[in-house]
Amino acid sequence: MEEIREAILDFVEREYKLPDDADPDTFDYVENGYVDSMGLVQFVAILEDRFDIEFTKEELLSDEFKTVGGLEKIISSKLAE
């Protein structure tokens, strides 16, 4: 869903645009310093409110959660439930 991807990228790119050669599906926004630990708490709250979902502890700790594509997949599957 384009709306999900845009919401994720809007937050991730609030201070710095992703490098032109970065693949958003595999770009690790945590590892690359785009979202720090405090920002991650805020990011989770924004996404949960916007999409009316709740992440599980397992989802938050998964490697998939740290990439734009992986997070988009998690949210999409939650919305399909």
N, C-alpha and C positions, 0 to 999 in steps of 0.2 A: 504494500500500500504506500502510495506516494506521500500521504499525509504523515504516516509514521516516520518515514525516512526524513522528511523535512523537519519534523519536530526534533528528532535526534540531532540532525546536523545543525539546526539553529542553536541548540544548546552547546554542542561541542565546539562550534565555530564562533562562539560569542566574543572571544578575544583574538583568536588567530584562525585564519582560513587554512583548511587542509592543504598540504602541498599538492601541486598540480598532478604529480605522478602517483599520488596516494589512491589506492583502491578502497573506497568507502566500505565495501563489504568485509574487508579484512583488516582495515586500519584500527589498531588498538589505541583508542583515545586515552586510556588510563596510562598505559606504558609510555606513550609519547607525550605525556604531560598536559594534555588538553583539558582533563578533568582531574582535580586533586580529590583527596578524601572528603573534605568539607563540601566541595562542589558535587561530589557523587551523591551525598545525602540529599542535597537540594534537587539534583537531577532526577533521582528516584521519586521524590515527592511530586515533582512537576509531571513526570510521565504517568504516575499512578492517578493523579487528579485529572489530567487531560483525557486519558483513555478509560478512566473508571475501572482500573485493574489493581491487583495487588501482587507484587513479586514475592516469590518464596525465597527463603534463605538460600536454598540450593541454586536458584536462578541468579541471585545476586553474587554468589561466589563462583559462578561458572565462567570459563574463558569466553564463552559465547556472549555473555553480558558485556564484555569489554570491547566488542567490535560493533560498528554500526550495523553491519549485515546480520550479525548474530542477535543483537538486541531487537532489530526489526522483526526477525523471525520469532523471537520469544513473545513480543507484543502481539504480532499477528495471530499466533496460535492461541493466546489468551482471549483475544477478541472473537475468535471462531468457536470458543467453548460455549 
